[in-house]
Amino acid sequence: MKRIGIIPALALVFALAAGAQEASTERVKTVEELYFEDPLLGSLLDQAMSINRESKLAALDDIEEMLDSGSLGDEDLVFDILELLSAEGVGRVVREANRLVNNYPIVRRRAAELIGRMGSELSEDMAKQAKITLTNVLLTDNEVMVKSEAAFAMGKINLQDDEDIAEVLSMLAYAIQIQTNVAPDNNFAYAVAMAVDNIATRAGGVKSYKAYSSLLTIREGNYTIKVKQKADEVMENLKQYR
């Protein structure tokens, strides 16, 4: 499946398409056509594109309900909407009078959470795309609460390929090292430790030394006893897979 990813807002309105094959010449649906075919998805896209924070949060509520009920419909389009919202105010910037007006960390945090959930419940291809999107969040977001959610979500996505798993562990090791050096945050460190633990448990063990590197960074960093104890606990859990 050809994925669209995060693209400029105006292009998104005309370019988000469901299920387009790599070599397909099928015309891209307009928002009006999408409304006609699936009013809920059309509404979700409109709400996601709105400048209003509450509209974006309402779209996220609807997506969560769809996940709960197993009625996502067009999974690719729903994921594209989440990907857009995960970059709201960072990758997708709207300014009025040279002032940023769409910096909504709570929107990005919830989008990251739902991306992790889609990556855990749906296809392996969706998990791979979730890995890429969450990596972008960790690399570009300036709010630690958003990065904490992205780190935790990385531990939930259902990756099967050893190379993909190694990439996630390397990203987590890099992110915790940077955060520890710049501004240690207990929630972020705890989320990283839990992500490493969840990845190892799901994979039946991990061979990447980056998993240990993340935990050692936490153990040696300026974190609370509770957070360091979590790192120690995960370190012990890793040993059983040797």
Secondary structure, 3 states (H helix, E strand, C coil): CCCCCCCCHHHHHHHCCCCCCCCCCCCCCCHHHHHHHCHHHHHHHHHHHCCCHHHHHHHHHHHHHHHHHCCCCCHHHHHHHHHHHHCECCCECCEECCEECCCCHHHHHHHHHHHHHHHHHCCHHHHHHHHHHHHHHHHHCCCHHHHHHHHHHHCCCCCCCHHHHHHHHHHHHHHHHHHHHHCCCHHHHHHHHHHHHHHHHHHCCCCCHHHHHHHHHHHHCCCCHHHHHHHHHHHHHHHCCC
